[in-house]
């Protein structure tokens, strides 16, 4: 993060603690710091971002991101649920809205670098010249998982200063500096679903009812009726509204046949997964090969599990886990890290089975 000859940087400002503190650190280092807030909806807290920018002492630009956010995030989210998948909208937002639009705006203004408050770091491999994301030191705060889709040109512009910092210490120091963001609550919900109600959102968005259908057991027999496929996700046990005399879990959602598949405890674990829409970071596509050892996260909060690449077919590949993993969920991201524990993202993809 050392400044070189008065370098300029555009910091994405949300009004939250992390982006505010990131902007502060750059200014302390002598960077020419500019702020930008992305107006993603009418509910975007522009005032909080402006207060943060004023307190740090940097100018703030408002970027209209409503159309991009609506198309790439909200529509994607609704469409995925309609297909029986469980999406991660933050991954799409970073790739097509948040980081993308900051990079595009910085390039238009002649600003060399962009930054956000993500807890991760950006590095460059000296041998290949490829840029990649490495996990933050604090694995509980690490956000590398949601950055796997970023292409090389964005990674080359992106700088993340929070990777080595302790969140509690950041909050304490921000309070000492008098930043309003020091008391901002951690955001846990999907930003366009502040109350967590995704079902009404999807139904209203698509204007399509999701009718009841059959619950099928592990042998394909009808064992009851579900209330619409968007009410369920792979791995779910509670709230199924069915009593079979023993615990059962959702193992598959088939949007074509409008069926939800159930199985007894233990069968919710999968021995591997197939992913598509691959994006490569530290690893180049030519270096991917059958037999490669990797570690893979199949959801944001999951630990990285050891696995081996077993099949490659164009933009699709399959891995086998060393140990079966619970609830391998179509629509979620599979992010592949190096096998030696450095926590470097090699590549990522979207789970399809």
C-alpha positions in Angstrom: 0.0 0.0 0.0 3.0 2.3 -0.1 2.4 5.4 -2.2 4.6 6.1 -5.1 4.8 9.7 -6.5 1.4 10.9 -5.4 -0.6 8.0 -6.9 -4.3 8.5 -7.2 -7.0 6.0 -6.0 -10.8 5.8 -6.2 -12.3 4.3 -3.1 -15.8 2.8 -3.2 -17.6 4.4 -0.2 -20.7 2.9 1.4 -20.7 4.8 4.6 -19.7 1.7 6.4 -16.6 1.1 8.6 -14.4 -0.8 6.2 -14.6 1.5 3.2 -14.3 4.6 5.5 -11.2 3.3 7.1 -9.7 2.2 3.8 -10.0 5.7 2.5 -8.5 7.1 5.7 -5.5 4.8 5.4 -4.8 5.9 1.8 -5.0 9.5 2.7 -2.6 9.0 5.5 -0.2 7.3 3.1 -0.3 10.4 0.9 -2.4 9.1 -2.0 -4.7 11.5 -3.9 -7.9 9.9 -2.7 -11.3 10.2 -4.4 -14.5 8.6 -3.2 -17.4 7.2 -5.1 -20.7 5.8 -3.9 -22.7 3.5 -6.2 -26.4 4.3 -6.2 -27.8 0.8 -6.6 -31.3 1.5 -5.5 -33.5 4.2 -4.1 -32.6 2.8 -0.6 -28.8 3.4 -1.1 -27.6 5.4 1.9 -26.0 8.3 0.0 -26.0 10.5 3.1 -23.9 8.0 5.1 -21.4 7.8 2.3 -21.2 11.6 2.1 -20.7 11.9 5.8 -17.9 9.3 5.7 -16.2 11.1 2.8 -16.5 14.5 4.5 -15.0 13.1 7.7 -12.1 11.6 5.9 -11.7 14.8 3.9 -12.1 13.5 0.3 -14.5 14.4 -2.6 -17.4 12.0 -3.3 -18.9 11.2 -6.6 -22.3 9.5 -7.0 -22.4 6.8 -9.7 -25.7 5.7 -11.0 -25.6 1.8 -10.8 -29.3 1.1 -10.6 -29.7 -0.3 -14.1 -26.7 -2.5 -13.8 -27.6 -3.7 -10.3 -31.1 -4.4 -11.4 -30.0 -6.5 -14.4 -27.0 -8.3 -13.1 -27.9 -8.8 -9.5 -31.7 -8.7 -8.9 -32.7 -10.4 -12.1 -30.0 -13.0 -11.8 -31.1 -13.7 -8.2 -34.7 -14.2 -9.2 -33.9 -16.3 -12.2 -31.6 -18.6 -10.3 -34.3 -19.4 -7.7 -36.8 -20.1 -10.5 -34.4 -22.7 -11.9 -34.2 -24.4 -8.5 -30.8 -22.9 -7.6 -29.5 -21.0 -4.6 -27.6 -17.9 -5.8 -25.0 -15.7 -4.2 -25.8 -12.2 -5.4 -22.6 -10.7 -3.8 -20.4 -12.6 -6.3 -22.4 -11.1 -9.3 -22.4 -7.7 -7.8 -18.7 -7.5 -7.4 -18.0 -8.7 -10.9 -20.6 -6.7 -12.8 -21.5 -3.7 -10.6 -19.4 -2.8 -7.6 -15.8 -3.4 -8.7 -16.6 -3.3 -12.4 -18.1 0.2 -12.3 -15.4 1.6 -10.0 -12.7 0.4 -12.4 -14.6 1.8 -15.4 -15.0 5.1 -13.7 -11.4 5.3 -12.5 -10.2 4.5 -16.0 -12.4 7.3 -17.5 -11.0 9.8 -14.9 -7.4 8.7 -15.4 -7.1 7.4 -11.8 -4.7 4.5 -11.6 -6.1 2.4 -8.8 -9.4 1.5 -7.2 -10.2 0.1 -3.7 -13.0 -1.3 -1.6 -13.2 -2.3 2.0 -13.1 -6.1 1.3 -11.1 -8.2 3.6 -8.8 -9.9 1.1 -5.6 -9.0 -0.7 -4.6 -8.7 -4.4 -1.2 -10.1 -5.5 0.7 -10.6 -8.7 2.5 -13.8 -9.6 6.0 -12.8 -10.7 6.5 -15.8 -12.9 3.2 -15.7 -14.8 2.3 -12.1 -14.4 -1.2 -13.1 -13.4 -3.1 -11.3 -10.7 -5.1 -13.2 -8.0 -6.9 -12.8 -4.7 -5.4 -14.2 -1.5 -7.5 -14.7 1.6 -7.3 -12.2 4.5 -5.4 -13.1 7.6 -8.6 -13.2 9.7 -10.4 -16.2 8.2 -13.6 -15.2 10.0 -13.6 -11.8 8.1 -12.1 -13.1 4.9 -14.2 -12.1 1.8 -12.0 -13.6 -0.9 -14.8 -16.1 -1.8 -17.0 -13.3 -3.3 -14.2 -12.0 -5.5 -13.5 -15.1 -7.6 -15.2 -13.8 -10.7 -13.0 -10.7 -11.1 -11.1 -10.8 -14.4 -7.4 -9.9 -14.7 -8.0 -6.3 -15.8 -10.0 -5.5 -12.7 -7.5 -7.3 -10.4 -4.7 -5.3 -12.0 -6.4 -2.0 -10.9 -7.7 -3.2 -7.5 -6.0 -2.7 -4.1 -7.4 -4.0 -0.8 -5.8 -2.5 2.3 -7.9 -4.4 5.0 -6.4 -7.9 4.6 -4.0 -7.7 7.5 -6.1 -5.7 9.9 -8.1 -6.8 12.9 -11.7 -5.6 12.7 -12.1 -4.8 16.4 -8.9 -2.7 16.3 -10.2 -0.9 13.1 -13.5 -0.1 14.9 -11.7 1.2 18.0 -9.3 3.4 16.0 -12.2 4.8 13.8 -14.0 5.7 17.0 -11.0 7.6 18.2 -10.9 9.4 14.9 -14.5 10.4 15.4 -15.8 8.6 12.3 -19.6 8.0 12.4 -18.9 4.7 10.6 -17.3 3.3 13.8 -20.8 2.6 15.2 -22.2 1.3 11.9 -23.6 -2.2 12.3 -22.2 -5.2 10.3 -24.4 -5.9 7.3 -25.5 -9.5 7.4 -28.5 -9.4 5.0 -28.7 -9.2 1.3 -28.8 -5.5 0.7 -31.9 -5.5 -1.5 -33.7 -7.9 1.0 -33.2 -6.0 4.3 -35.8 -8.2 6.0 -34.6 -11.5 4.5 -37.8 -12.0 2.6 -36.5 -13.4 -0.7 -39.7 -15.4 -1.6 -42.0 -12.4 -2.0 -39.2 -10.6 -3.9 -38.8 -13.5 -6.4 -42.6 -13.9 -6.9 -43.1 -10.2 -7.5 -40.0 -9.9 -9.7 -40.9 -12.7 -12.1 -44.7 -12.3 -11.8 -44.9 -16.1 -11.8 -46.6 -18.3 -9.2 -44.6 -21.2 -8.0 -47.2 -24.0 -7.6 -47.1 -26.9 -5.2 -45.5 -30.2 -6.4 -44.3 -33.5 -5.3 -41.8 -34.4 -2.6 -39.9 -37.5 -3.8 -37.9 -39.8 -1.5 -34.5 -41.2 -2.4 -36.1 -44.0 -4.4 -38.2 -41.5 -6.5 -41.5 -42.3 -4.7 -44.0 -39.5 -3.9 -44.1 -38.9 -0.2 -45.9 -35.6 0.1 -46.5 -32.2 -1.5 -44.3 -29.2 -1.4 -45.4 -25.5 -1.4 -43.3 -24.3 -4.4 -39.7 -24.9 -5.2 -38.4 -21.5 -4.3 -39.2 -22.2 -0.6 -36.5 -24.8 -0.4 -32.7 -25.2 -0.8 -30.4 -28.2 -0.9 -29.4 -29.3 2.6 -32.6 -27.9 4.2 -34.1 -29.9 7.0 -36.4 -27.5 9.0 -39.6 -26.0 7.6 -40.3 -28.8 5.1 -43.8 -29.3 6.4 -43.6 -33.0 6.1 -43.3 -35.8 8.7 -41.9 -39.1 7.6 -41.0 -40.5 11.0 -37.3 -39.7 10.6 -35.2 -36.7 9.7 -35.0 -35.9 6.0 -33.0 -33.3 4.0 -33.5 -31.7 0.6 -31.0 -33.3 -1.8 -32.2 -31.9 -5.1 -34.6 -29.4 -6.6 -35.9 -30.1 -10.1 -37.5 -27.0 -11.6 -38.5 -28.9 -14.8 -40.5 -31.5 -13.0 -41.4 -29.2 -10.1 -40.2 -31.8 -7.6 -38.2 -31.5 -4.4 -36.1 -34.6 -3.6 -35.6 -35.7 0.0 -33.3 -38.3 1.7 -32.5 -39.5 5.2 -29.6 -38.1 7.2 -26.2 -38.8 5.7 -27.4 -38.6 2.1 -27.2 -34.8 2.1 -23.5 -35.3 1.7 -21.9 -35.3 -1.7 -18.7 -36.9 -2.9 -17.9 -34.2 -5.5 -19.2 -31.4 -7.6 -19.3 -30.2 -11.2 -18.8 -26.5 -11.9 -19.0 -24.4 -15.0 -18.5 -20.7 -16.1 -14.9 -21.0 -14.9 -12.8 -17.8 -14.2 -9.1 -18.2 -13.7 -7.0 -16.1 -11.4 -3.6 -17.4 -10.3 -3.9 -20.5 -12.5 -4.1 -20.1 -16.2 -6.6 -22.3 -18.1 -3.8 -24.2 -19.7 -2.4 -25.3 -16.3 -5.6 -27.0 -15.1 -5.3 -30.7 -15.4 -6.9 -33.9 -14.2 -5.3 -35.1 -11.0 -4.6 -31.6 -9.7 -5.0 -31.3 -5.9 -6.9 -28.2 -4.8 -8.9 -26.9 -1.8 -12.5 -25.8 -2.6 -15.0 -23.7 -0.7 -18.6 -24.6 -1.8 -20.2 -21.8 0.1 -19.2 -18.5 1.7 -19.0 -19.8 5.3 -17.7 -23.3 4.6 -14.1 -24.2 5.3 -12.0 -25.1 2.3 -12.2 -28.9 1.6 -9.4 -30.9 -0.1 -10.3 -32.3 -3.5 -8.9 -33.6 -6.7 -9.8 -32.6 -10.3 -11.3 -35.7 -12.0 -12.7 -34.3 -15.3 -12.3 -31.3 -17.5 -14.7 -30.6 -20.4 -14.2 -27.2 -21.9 -15.6 -24.6 -19.5 -16.8 -27.3 -17.1 -14.9 -29.4 -14.7 -15.5 -31.9 -11.9 -13.7 -32.6 -8.6 -13.9 -35.4 -6.0 -13.7 -34.4 -2.4 -11.3 -36.2 -0.1 -14.2 -36.3 2.4 -17.9 -35.9 1.4 -19.2 -32.4 1.8 -22.7 -31.4 3.1 -25.2 -29.8 0.8 -23.4 -29.3 -2.5 -25.8 -26.7 -3.8 -26.4 -25.7 -7.5 -26.1 -22.0 -8.0 -23.6 -21.5 -5.3 -19.9 -20.7 -6.2 -17.1 -23.2 -5.9 -13.9 -21.3 -5.3 -10.7 -23.3 -5.7 -7.6 -22.4 -3.6 -4.1 -23.7 -3.8 -3.5 -27.1 -2.1 -0.5 -25.9 0.0 -2.5 -23.6 2.3 -1.4 -20.2 1.0 -5.1 -19.4 0.4 -4.5 -18.1 -3.1 -7.5 -18.3 -5.5 -6.6 -20.5 -8.5 -10.0 -20.3 -10.2 -13.7 -20.5 -9.5 -16.9 -21.6 -11.0 -20.6 -22.0 -10.4 -21.9 -25.3 -9.1 -24.2 -27.1 -11.5 -24.3 -30.5 -9.8 
